[in-house]
Amino acid sequence: MDTLQSIIIAIVEGITEFLPVSSTGHMIITSSLMGIEKDDFVKLFEIAIQLGAILSVVVLYWKKFFDFSKWQFYIKLIISVIPALILGKLLSEKIDGLLESPTTVAISLLVGGIILLFVDKLFTQHTITEEKDITYTKGFIIGIWQCLAMIPGVSRSAASIIGGMQQKLTRSAAAEFSFFLAVPTMAAATGYKLLKTFTTHPEILKDKHNLMLLGLGNVVAFIVALLAVKFFIGYLQKHGFKIFGWYRIAVGIIVLVLLQQGIIK
């Protein structure tokens, strides 16, 4: 992976991290189109730069994240991230294998797109408008929904937002809680991946070029994600999920065609 390729992937990550279209899936497709070999560094890069994008939430909602008087908020996030921590540890090897599969991404995009076409009609009982009204139990259940995103192509954002709506949150409240939950989730995922890489392939993290690409990728993803978050919240409140459903279906079909033609391998 060269510098330009890392910037392109980071831009893709920043745009798609908070949209219900699967940032991991889009990075896998993008790297495949650019002919980037799926080595251990590329797998690390595609996970680690998601933390850069996620940190944009901390900046945009800094009053929320640093209001230490409301300790329940932090407990709620810890409880909600537990399912991802457990399953992520148990399934880490299988997840790594799936990160090499554009076919998995394409199928997940198609199935997820069909679901998004109908999700606004499936969950119409919205009684929770603010994070403070989300119980620990509801947070834990949303955390379980988020685990679906361990399958590449299943959007973490979409899974947790749909989980929130299933728990009677409004679209905007579910989206905001999804953003909050992403911070400990991706911090844990990145930390675990870095530790695992340092343990099994320490040479990757001793390479100055690799470290430069990781730093650059995180910065680019962070800047781009700042813009994407604001757009998504505003659009979601007015229009819902349908356009993202059609987009996922279109991209899924295109990827399957490219795979069949041998353009993506």
Backbone bond lengths (Angstrom), bond angles and torsions (degrees), N, CA, C in turn:
res aa  C-N    CA-C-N  psi(-1)  N-CA   C-N-CA  omega(-1)  CA-C   N-CA-C  phi
1 M - - - 1.468 - - 1.528 109.40 -
2 D 1.345 116.61 127.25 1.454 119.28 178.03 1.527 110.42 -99.06
3 T 1.327 116.98 -179.17 1.462 121.60 -174.30 1.524 112.12 -63.79
4 L 1.335 117.43 -45.61 1.460 120.57 -179.62 1.527 111.16 -61.68
5 Q 1.329 116.80 -43.15 1.467 120.24 178.55 1.522 111.54 -61.52
6 S 1.328 117.45 -39.84 1.466 120.41 179.08 1.519 111.30 -65.54
7 I 1.328 117.28 -36.66 1.469 121.01 178.46 1.524 110.14 -66.93
8 I 1.324 116.90 -43.63 1.473 120.79 -179.91 1.531 110.29 -61.28
9 I 1.323 116.62 -46.96 1.467 120.07 179.96 1.525 110.42 -63.09
10 A 1.326 117.53 -38.89 1.467 121.10 179.53 1.530 111.27 -65.95
11 I 1.322 117.05 -37.27 1.471 120.34 176.65 1.520 109.91 -64.32
12 V 1.327 116.33 -44.18 1.469 121.09 177.28 1.537 110.02 -58.92
13 E 1.333 116.07 -44.46 1.463 120.28 178.66 1.525 111.57 -61.44
14 G 1.320 117.39 -46.72 1.461 120.95 -178.62 1.514 112.91 -61.03
15 I 1.336 116.35 -39.28 1.468 120.73 -179.57 1.519 111.13 -70.71
16 T 1.326 116.93 -40.60 1.472 120.40 -168.64 1.529 115.05 -97.21
17 E 1.331 118.93 -11.93 1.465 120.21 -173.84 1.520 112.70 -56.63
18 F 1.329 117.80 -40.84 1.454 120.04 -175.19 1.530 113.24 -101.70
19 L 1.318 116.65 -2.63 1.459 120.32 174.90 1.528 108.70 -89.07
20 P 1.331 118.16 150.02 1.478 120.45 -177.21 1.519 112.78 -80.64
21 V 1.348 115.66 51.58 1.464 120.04 -175.55 1.527 112.68 -124.94
22 S 1.329 118.07 -0.86 1.470 125.26 179.22 1.526 112.41 77.63
23 S 1.324 115.61 99.41 1.465 120.46 177.17 1.527 111.29 -67.46
24 T 1.341 116.57 -41.13 1.466 119.49 179.00 1.525 110.75 -61.27
25 G 1.329 116.40 -44.21 1.458 120.78 178.00 1.512 112.04 -59.00
26 H 1.327 116.84 -43.02 1.464 120.19 -179.59 1.525 111.67 -68.70
27 M 1.333 117.64 -34.96 1.462 119.27 176.79 1.521 111.31 -67.89
28 I 1.332 116.79 -38.83 1.469 120.34 177.71 1.525 110.13 -63.15
29 I 1.342 116.61 -44.19 1.469 120.61 179.15 1.531 110.07 -63.79
30 T 1.329 116.29 -45.84 1.466 120.77 -178.20 1.522 111.71 -61.70
31 S 1.329 116.43 -46.47 1.468 119.19 -179.75 1.528 110.83 -65.54
32 S 1.347 117.04 -35.02 1.465 120.32 177.79 1.530 110.90 -66.07
33 L 1.337 116.98 -42.31 1.465 120.93 178.93 1.529 111.47 -63.59
34 M 1.346 116.47 -33.03 1.458 119.91 -179.84 1.527 112.06 -86.22
35 G 1.342 116.00 -0.28 1.462 119.92 177.02 1.515 114.13 71.87
36 I 1.329 116.78 28.05 1.461 120.65 -179.67 1.524 109.18 -80.45
37 E 1.319 116.05 128.60 1.460 120.40 179.48 1.524 110.34 -69.09
38 K 1.340 116.79 136.34 1.464 121.69 -177.92 1.527 110.63 -81.89
39 D 1.327 116.34 71.46 1.455 119.08 177.47 1.528 109.92 -90.72
40 D 1.316 116.66 -178.29 1.467 120.91 -175.45 1.527 111.98 -64.55
41 F 1.330 117.52 -33.97 1.466 118.85 179.30 1.523 111.49 -68.31
42 V 1.324 117.57 -41.75 1.469 120.86 -179.75 1.533 110.35 -62.47
43 K 1.332 116.54 -41.05 1.471 120.08 177.32 1.525 110.89 -62.31
44 L 1.334 115.95 -41.53 1.466 120.26 176.95 1.522 110.42 -63.96
45 F 1.313 116.82 -45.05 1.463 122.21 -177.89 1.526 111.09 -58.69
46 E 1.338 116.51 -45.14 1.466 120.79 -175.80 1.532 112.34 -68.49
47 I 1.324 117.43 -20.74 1.463 120.10 174.75 1.525 110.88 -90.85
48 A 1.340 116.01 -45.28 1.460 120.43 -173.14 1.524 113.22 -64.44
49 I 1.337 118.46 -36.99 1.469 118.75 -176.91 1.528 111.95 -73.42
50 Q 1.336 116.65 -13.81 1.458 118.32 174.59 1.526 110.76 -65.50
51 L 1.330 116.70 -28.77 1.463 119.36 177.20 1.524 110.60 -65.58
52 G 1.338 116.88 -38.15 1.456 120.17 177.08 1.516 111.59 -59.44
53 A 1.342 115.94 -44.73 1.467 120.15 178.13 1.523 111.19 -64.22
54 I 1.324 116.12 -42.38 1.460 120.92 -177.59 1.523 111.49 -63.91
55 L 1.335 117.45 -34.02 1.462 120.32 -178.09 1.531 112.30 -65.29
56 S 1.326 116.79 -16.32 1.468 119.08 174.97 1.524 110.74 -62.45
57 V 1.334 116.40 -29.69 1.466 120.89 177.42 1.521 110.50 -64.86
58 V 1.335 116.47 -40.08 1.462 120.27 179.59 1.523 110.18 -61.65
59 V 1.327 116.89 -38.07 1.464 120.79 179.11 1.528 110.75 -70.09
60 L 1.327 116.89 -46.13 1.462 120.70 -177.35 1.531 112.48 -68.74
61 Y 1.343 116.61 -32.00 1.462 121.41 -179.07 1.530 110.34 -116.48
62 W 1.328 116.65 39.49 1.469 120.10 -172.85 1.526 112.49 -62.86
63 K 1.335 117.66 -32.84 1.470 119.23 178.31 1.525 110.69 -63.40
64 K 1.317 116.34 -35.77 1.465 121.18 179.95 1.528 110.44 -71.09
65 F 1.320 116.12 -44.17 1.458 119.85 -174.72 1.535 113.24 -73.89
66 F 1.320 116.41 -23.17 1.462 118.33 -176.76 1.527 113.02 -115.64
67 D 1.335 116.02 23.60 1.460 121.24 172.74 1.529 107.77 -94.51
68 F 1.326 115.92 85.40 1.460 120.88 -172.25 1.528 113.00 -72.08
69 S 1.332 116.41 -7.54 1.470 118.35 177.64 1.529 111.15 -73.34
70 K 1.336 116.92 -22.94 1.468 121.23 -179.79 1.534 108.66 -100.66
71 W 1.336 115.62 70.79 1.452 121.52 -175.17 1.530 112.69 -64.96
72 Q 1.343 116.70 -22.19 1.466 119.05 179.94 1.526 111.56 -60.80
73 F 1.327 116.26 -30.83 1.463 121.04 179.79 1.522 110.37 -59.94
74 Y 1.321 117.22 -43.93 1.464 121.43 -178.32 1.528 111.05 -70.42
75 I 1.323 116.69 -40.23 1.471 120.38 177.41 1.525 109.87 -62.01
76 K 1.317 115.84 -39.78 1.468 121.08 -179.59 1.528 110.82 -62.24
77 L 1.329 116.91 -42.17 1.456 120.35 179.50 1.530 111.04 -67.79
78 I 1.334 116.28 -39.76 1.471 119.79 179.13 1.527 110.46 -61.84
79 I 1.337 116.46 -45.75 1.465 120.40 179.29 1.532 110.71 -63.34
80 S 1.311 116.22 -40.74 1.464 120.55 -176.33 1.522 113.13 -69.39
81 V 1.327 117.08 -27.19 1.468 119.98 -176.94 1.529 112.20 -87.90
82 I 1.331 118.00 -10.43 1.471 121.57 -177.62 1.535 113.17 -55.68
83 P 1.350 119.98 -46.71 1.475 118.99 179.39 1.529 113.22 -56.79
84 A 1.334 116.87 -41.13 1.465 120.30 -179.60 1.525 111.14 -67.79
85 L 1.324 117.36 -36.70 1.464 120.32 179.18 1.523 110.80 -64.29
86 I 1.327 116.16 -43.66 1.460 120.61 -177.68 1.529 111.27 -68.45
87 L 1.338 116.00 -52.44 1.468 119.14 -177.83 1.520 111.84 -68.39
88 G 1.333 116.79 -34.58 1.459 120.02 178.77 1.516 111.57 -61.71
89 K 1.325 116.07 -39.86 1.460 120.75 177.71 1.530 111.48 -68.60
90 L 1.335 116.66 -44.34 1.457 121.19 -176.79 1.527 112.63 -69.00
91 L 1.340 116.40 -33.15 1.466 120.03 -172.07 1.524 113.39 -110.87
92 S 1.336 117.56 16.76 1.466 120.32 -172.62 1.526 112.88 -57.84
93 E 1.327 117.38 -39.84 1.465 119.85 -178.60 1.532 111.21 -67.85
94 K 1.324 116.37 -42.81 1.472 120.02 178.97 1.524 110.91 -64.79
95 I 1.341 116.31 -38.55 1.466 120.53 179.15 1.524 109.88 -63.44
96 D 1.336 117.29 -43.78 1.465 121.26 177.99 1.530 110.74 -57.62
97 G 1.331 116.42 -40.58 1.459 120.53 179.35 1.517 112.03 -64.87
98 L 1.329 116.60 -40.70 1.461 120.95 -179.16 1.523 112.12 -68.35
99 L 1.347 117.29 -23.99 1.462 120.61 179.51 1.526 112.38 -65.67
100 E 1.325 116.54 -11.61 1.466 120.43 178.77 1.524 112.07 -96.11
101 S 1.338 117.98 3.13 1.465 119.90 -168.74 1.532 114.12 -113.39
102 P 1.339 118.37 97.20 1.472 120.69 173.27 1.532 112.11 -61.94
103 T 1.340 117.42 -27.81 1.468 120.33 178.82 1.532 110.47 -63.63
104 T 1.330 116.54 -44.05 1.469 120.62 176.37 1.522 110.75 -59.30
105 V 1.323 115.83 -42.24 1.465 120.75 179.48 1.522 110.61 -61.23
106 A 1.332 116.84 -47.22 1.466 121.16 -177.25 1.525 111.33 -60.48
107 I 1.327 117.07 -45.77 1.465 121.05 -179.36 1.522 110.47 -65.17
108 S 1.336 116.55 -42.37 1.466 120.63 179.09 1.527 111.46 -63.83
109 L 1.328 116.29 -38.78 1.467 120.06 177.79 1.528 110.57 -62.20
110 L 1.328 116.33 -44.33 1.461 120.79 -179.92 1.526 111.80 -62.41
111 V 1.318 116.37 -51.59 1.462 120.55 -178.01 1.527 110.55 -63.08
112 G 1.328 115.97 -45.62 1.464 119.92 179.39 1.517 112.00 -63.42
113 G 1.330 116.86 -35.90 1.459 120.38 178.57 1.513 112.39 -63.71
114 I 1.315 116.25 -42.21 1.470 120.63 178.37 1.524 110.37 -62.21
115 I 1.338 116.27 -41.18 1.473 120.35 179.02 1.527 110.80 -63.23
116 L 1.336 116.77 -41.79 1.470 120.07 -178.22 1.526 112.56 -65.67
117 L 1.332 117.71 -25.01 1.462 120.01 177.94 1.522 111.94 -63.90
118 F 1.334 116.07 -26.71 1.464 120.00 -173.37 1.529 113.84 -115.53
119 V 1.333 118.04 -4.39 1.463 120.06 -171.38 1.530 112.67 -64.01
120 D 1.328 117.53 -34.12 1.472 119.44 -179.90 1.518 111.75 -64.89
121 K 1.353 116.63 -29.99 1.461 120.22 179.46 1.534 111.73 -86.75
122 L 1.320 116.35 -22.91 1.466 119.86 -178.75 1.527 111.72 -72.56
123 F 1.327 116.58 -38.27 1.460 121.04 -175.87 1.531 109.28 -119.84
124 T 1.306 115.36 98.70 1.470 120.46 -176.29 1.527 112.79 -115.01
125 Q 1.335 117.53 -7.28 1.466 121.23 -179.33 1.532 109.19 -91.07
126 H 1.329 117.15 88.30 1.461 121.44 -177.31 1.532 109.49 -106.00
127 T 1.320 116.70 109.72 1.472 120.67 -178.67 1.528 112.80 -117.48
128 I 1.329 117.25 -10.12 1.470 121.05 -177.78 1.523 109.07 -111.23
129 T 1.309 115.44 120.15 1.463 120.35 -176.43 1.530 113.14 -112.01
130 E 1.345 117.69 -13.42 1.465 120.28 -177.00 1.524 110.89 -133.24
131 E 1.321 115.49 153.29 1.465 121.37 -178.67 1.514 112.67 -59.54
132 K 1.321 118.03 -36.06 1.470 121.11 -176.66 1.524 112.56 -62.01
133 D 1.322 117.29 -20.56 1.468 121.01 -179.13 1.531 112.81 -92.29
134 I 1.328 117.11 -0.41 1.463 120.89 177.41 1.532 108.19 -82.97
135 T 1.305 117.60 121.01 1.466 121.47 -179.67 1.525 110.49 -76.92
136 Y 1.328 116.35 166.03 1.456 120.48 177.44 1.529 110.63 -61.48
137 T 1.323 115.79 -38.77 1.468 119.73 -179.81 1.519 111.18 -63.82
138 K 1.324 116.02 -45.37 1.463 119.73 178.69 1.536 110.39 -62.60
139 G 1.330 116.64 -40.36 1.456 120.46 178.14 1.517 111.57 -60.98
140 F 1.326 116.68 -42.15 1.468 121.24 179.31 1.524 110.86 -63.36
141 I 1.329 116.61 -42.47 1.470 120.52 179.38 1.525 110.94 -64.33
142 I 1.338 116.65 -40.63 1.467 120.05 176.12 1.529 109.73 -61.61
143 G 1.336 116.36 -37.12 1.456 121.09 176.73 1.513 112.58 -62.41
144 I 1.331 116.57 -35.82 1.470 120.56 176.16 1.530 110.18 -65.69
145 W 1.317 116.34 -44.64 1.465 120.10 176.98 1.535 110.58 -57.08
146 Q 1.336 116.36 -41.45 1.454 120.55 -177.54 1.527 111.96 -58.01
147 C 1.333 117.06 -29.69 1.469 121.54 -177.32 1.522 112.70 -62.58
148 L 1.331 117.96 -20.52 1.463 120.29 176.92 1.522 111.23 -58.92
149 A 1.343 115.68 -25.95 1.464 120.14 -176.44 1.517 112.55 -74.33
150 M 1.325 118.34 -1.61 1.463 119.72 173.93 1.519 111.30 -68.72
151 I 1.335 116.08 -16.27 1.466 121.25 173.12 1.529 107.40 -85.69
152 P 1.329 119.49 116.65 1.466 120.39 179.61 1.528 112.03 -54.09
153 G 1.321 116.09 132.61 1.459 120.99 -177.55 1.515 112.02 101.22
154 V 1.343 116.87 -18.99 1.462 120.71 173.35 1.521 106.69 -91.35
155 S 1.289 117.71 112.44 1.457 122.26 -174.36 1.523 112.24 -67.01
156 R 1.355 116.30 128.48 1.460 120.35 175.20 1.519 110.05 -61.80
157 S 1.324 115.51 -42.42 1.453 120.85 179.16 1.529 110.91 -60.74
158 A 1.335 116.90 -49.22 1.467 120.68 -178.77 1.519 111.09 -63.18
159 A 1.342 117.08 -44.90 1.462 120.46 -177.11 1.523 111.39 -61.44
160 S 1.327 116.98 -46.04 1.465 119.68 -178.02 1.530 112.07 -73.52
161 I 1.334 117.52 -33.13 1.470 119.56 176.97 1.525 110.52 -68.17
162 I 1.326 116.81 -44.28 1.464 120.09 177.17 1.526 109.57 -62.57
163 G 1.336 116.86 -39.86 1.457 120.04 175.77 1.511 111.78 -60.21
164 G 1.325 116.67 -39.49 1.460 120.63 177.33 1.518 112.32 -65.73
165 M 1.327 116.22 -42.57 1.462 119.74 178.66 1.520 111.09 -65.76
166 Q 1.342 116.33 -35.44 1.465 120.18 176.78 1.528 110.54 -64.70
167 Q 1.333 115.85 -26.49 1.466 121.67 177.40 1.538 112.06 -93.83
168 K 1.341 115.32 18.43 1.463 123.96 172.01 1.533 114.44 76.02
169 L 1.335 117.47 22.63 1.456 120.36 171.86 1.521 109.54 -83.19
170 T 1.328 117.34 148.93 1.452 120.43 172.00 1.522 109.05 -68.09
171 R 1.335 117.08 164.20 1.467 120.09 -179.82 1.522 111.60 -56.42
172 S 1.344 117.30 -46.66 1.465 119.33 -177.20 1.518 111.64 -69.18
173 A 1.351 117.89 -38.51 1.468 120.59 178.05 1.522 110.63 -65.72
174 A 1.337 116.91 -40.04 1.465 120.89 178.50 1.525 110.53 -65.84
175 A 1.336 116.78 -39.37 1.461 120.40 179.76 1.526 110.69 -65.60
176 E 1.312 117.39 -44.89 1.462 120.43 179.91 1.525 111.41 -63.28
177 F 1.337 117.35 -42.87 1.461 118.98 179.53 1.527 109.90 -66.68
178 S 1.322 116.86 -34.70 1.469 120.48 175.29 1.520 110.33 -60.00
179 F 1.341 116.71 -41.72 1.455 120.35 178.03 1.527 110.89 -63.68
180 F 1.355 116.38 -45.72 1.466 119.99 179.63 1.530 110.83 -59.49
181 L 1.330 116.05 -45.01 1.458 121.67 -177.20 1.520 111.91 -65.89
182 A 1.333 116.52 -26.68 1.467 120.15 -179.50 1.524 111.88 -64.51
183 V 1.326 117.69 -29.15 1.471 120.62 -174.96 1.529 111.58 -63.73
184 P 1.345 120.32 -57.84 1.474 118.35 178.36 1.526 112.89 -67.79
185 T 1.341 116.45 -31.15 1.467 119.94 -179.41 1.521 111.10 -63.19
186 M 1.332 116.62 -51.07 1.456 119.75 -177.03 1.524 112.24 -76.74
187 A 1.339 117.22 -27.84 1.465 119.58 174.35 1.525 109.63 -63.02
188 A 1.345 115.70 -43.45 1.467 120.65 179.06 1.525 110.65 -66.82
189 A 1.343 117.23 -44.09 1.467 121.13 -178.56 1.527 111.20 -63.34
190 T 1.334 116.18 -42.59 1.460 120.07 179.83 1.521 110.93 -68.15
191 G 1.340 116.48 -44.45 1.463 120.16 179.24 1.518 111.78 -59.98
192 Y 1.339 115.77 -44.01 1.470 120.05 -179.97 1.523 110.95 -64.59
193 K 1.340 116.47 -42.87 1.469 120.21 -179.08 1.524 111.03 -66.09
194 L 1.333 117.14 -39.28 1.461 120.53 178.08 1.531 110.86 -64.74
195 L 1.335 115.64 -44.30 1.461 120.01 179.48 1.528 111.33 -63.15
196 K 1.332 115.49 -43.33 1.467 120.33 179.75 1.526 110.78 -63.78
197 T 1.338 116.20 -41.26 1.461 120.39 179.26 1.527 110.74 -66.22
198 F 1.323 116.33 -42.18 1.470 120.62 179.80 1.522 110.99 -63.61
199 T 1.344 115.70 -33.45 1.459 120.29 -178.65 1.525 112.32 -76.70
200 T 1.339 115.63 -41.44 1.474 119.52 -173.85 1.531 113.37 -96.21
201 H 1.329 117.00 -34.14 1.473 120.55 -178.92 1.533 109.48 -136.23
202 P 1.329 118.58 66.63 1.476 121.20 -176.08 1.522 113.45 -59.87
203 E 1.317 117.58 -24.72 1.467 120.52 -178.91 1.523 111.85 -62.50
204 I 1.346 116.95 -27.38 1.468 120.84 -179.65 1.523 110.66 -63.18
205 L 1.340 116.46 -42.50 1.459 121.00 -177.00 1.523 112.45 -87.10
206 K 1.323 117.51 -3.60 1.463 120.71 175.46 1.524 111.19 -95.89
207 D 1.326 115.34 -9.09 1.459 120.97 179.77 1.538 109.25 -80.33
208 K 1.327 117.94 119.54 1.468 121.78 -176.86 1.528 112.18 -62.91
209 H 1.332 116.34 -35.28 1.465 119.61 178.74 1.529 110.87 -64.88
210 N 1.322 116.99 -42.55 1.462 120.93 177.63 1.520 111.17 -61.73
211 L 1.335 116.68 -43.75 1.466 120.73 179.92 1.528 110.78 -63.95
212 M 1.327 116.32 -37.76 1.459 120.53 177.81 1.524 111.04 -63.83
213 L 1.345 115.90 -43.17 1.466 119.98 179.50 1.526 111.14 -64.97
214 L 1.336 117.36 -40.04 1.466 120.86 178.06 1.525 110.92 -62.72
215 G 1.323 116.47 -44.30 1.467 119.97 178.98 1.519 111.85 -64.76
216 L 1.315 116.50 -46.45 1.464 121.38 179.59 1.527 110.68 -62.21
217 G 1.326 116.48 -44.89 1.462 120.52 -179.60 1.522 112.23 -60.41
218 N 1.311 117.29 -41.66 1.461 120.81 179.44 1.524 112.00 -66.20
219 V 1.319 116.56 -40.39 1.472 120.18 179.76 1.525 110.88 -65.53
220 V 1.336 117.06 -46.73 1.469 121.15 179.95 1.524 110.60 -63.07
221 A 1.330 117.64 -45.82 1.464 121.31 179.63 1.515 111.02 -61.35
222 F 1.324 117.32 -39.43 1.469 122.52 178.80 1.529 111.44 -61.04
223 I 1.327 116.78 -49.07 1.470 121.31 -177.03 1.525 111.02 -64.23
224 V 1.323 116.54 -46.63 1.469 120.88 -178.61 1.536 110.44 -65.33
225 A 1.330 117.10 -40.02 1.464 121.22 -178.27 1.522 111.85 -65.33
226 L 1.324 118.21 -30.84 1.471 120.76 177.31 1.525 111.01 -55.39
227 L 1.322 115.91 -40.45 1.463 121.00 -179.84 1.528 111.26 -75.64
228 A 1.336 116.54 -38.38 1.463 121.09 -175.55 1.528 111.91 -67.03
229 V 1.333 117.98 -37.39 1.468 121.04 -178.49 1.516 110.69 -60.38
230 K 1.317 116.83 -49.62 1.472 120.69 -177.97 1.522 110.85 -62.17
231 F 1.316 116.55 -41.69 1.464 119.85 179.37 1.522 110.57 -61.28
232 F 1.334 116.83 -46.32 1.459 120.78 -173.32 1.526 111.72 -64.58
233 I 1.323 117.77 -45.43 1.464 120.67 -179.59 1.528 110.24 -59.57
234 G 1.332 116.56 -46.40 1.460 120.25 -179.43 1.514 112.15 -64.28
235 Y 1.325 117.01 -43.22 1.462 120.67 -179.14 1.518 111.01 -67.27
236 L 1.316 116.88 -42.90 1.461 121.08 -176.43 1.520 111.50 -62.56
237 Q 1.314 117.13 -40.32 1.458 120.80 179.92 1.523 111.60 -61.75
238 K 1.323 116.75 -35.54 1.457 120.41 -175.21 1.529 113.86 -90.48
239 H 1.332 117.00 -36.03 1.461 119.35 -167.47 1.524 116.49 -121.91
240 G 1.315 118.89 -18.19 1.457 119.93 179.04 1.525 112.86 81.10
241 F 1.343 115.80 -159.80 1.459 122.28 -168.34 1.529 115.36 -97.83
242 K 1.329 118.22 -10.79 1.464 119.86 -166.69 1.522 113.58 -56.54
243 I 1.316 117.94 -43.45 1.470 119.55 -177.55 1.531 111.17 -63.15
244 F 1.333 116.92 -33.38 1.459 119.98 178.33 1.534 110.60 -71.20
245 G 1.342 115.84 -31.81 1.453 119.89 175.76 1.517 111.42 -63.21
246 W 1.330 116.21 -48.15 1.466 119.92 179.23 1.524 110.74 -63.87
247 Y 1.325 117.05 -38.45 1.463 120.80 178.89 1.528 110.57 -61.73
248 R 1.330 116.64 -46.29 1.464 120.38 -179.80 1.526 111.44 -61.38
249 I 1.328 116.37 -42.08 1.467 120.36 179.61 1.529 110.33 -62.45
250 A 1.344 115.99 -44.81 1.470 120.14 -179.64 1.528 111.25 -62.48
251 V 1.330 117.03 -46.15 1.462 120.55 -179.15 1.531 110.85 -65.82
252 G 1.337 116.40 -40.06 1.462 120.31 178.33 1.518 111.89 -59.52
253 I 1.333 116.35 -44.67 1.469 120.90 179.12 1.527 110.71 -64.41
254 I 1.344 116.47 -44.39 1.469 120.82 -179.97 1.523 110.86 -60.03
255 V 1.339 116.55 -43.86 1.471 120.24 -179.30 1.518 110.79 -64.35
256 L 1.335 117.58 -41.06 1.467 120.29 178.25 1.538 110.51 -62.42
257 V 1.328 117.17 -39.95 1.468 120.74 177.87 1.524 110.30 -64.86
258 L 1.342 117.23 -44.20 1.462 121.43 179.53 1.527 111.26 -63.67
259 L 1.328 116.38 -36.13 1.465 120.38 176.45 1.527 110.87 -66.51
260 Q 1.330 115.61 -42.12 1.465 120.23 -179.37 1.537 111.20 -65.89
261 Q 1.341 115.46 -32.33 1.455 120.21 179.76 1.526 111.98 -84.24
262 G 1.322 116.94 -6.74 1.460 120.71 179.73 1.512 114.66 80.55
263 I 1.347 116.25 9.48 1.469 120.05 179.27 1.525 110.16 -73.81
264 I 1.322 115.39 -37.87 1.470 121.39 171.08 1.510 107.55 -108.35
265 K 1.331 116.13 136.01 1.456 120.34 -178.14 1.518 109.87 -120.43
